[in-house]
Amino acid sequence: MPEHPRGRPPLPAEEIFAEALSLLADGGQESLGMRALARRLGSSTSTLYRQFPGGKDELCTRLAEHIMSEIVAALARS
């Protein structure tokens, strides 16, 4: 994991994605925001923006890619 000279260390992507999915399940797309996600993770928005410089758009893109890769892996196992 690369070092970050300022702020908190990066959070595991799996943890971020799990909380993002939880926010989506609880309140739909409108409930998923960087502040709400940071609050759920006990982190700060600056930590999230260091990992997702494109903000919510980048987070959603990477979350979708993550979900698709899980689906493809599950299909390959079946």
Phi, psi and omega in degrees: 000129182292149179280147176243119186294334181237154172074191182286157177292157179297152177269152176299133181303321180301320180293317179297313181297320180297316179291323178297317178296323178296316177299317179298319180293324183285324187216011179078185186300326181295335183278346182271105176222161183296321179294313180298320180294316178300317179300314179298325182274353184067035184234198178238159178295327180296324176298316180294319180292333174292325180276331181229075184302336179276006177069214184300322180299314179294318178303312182295321178297312181291327176295316178298317177299319179297314180296317179297320180294326176293320180295315179299317179297320179294321179293323180293330180281338184270000000 
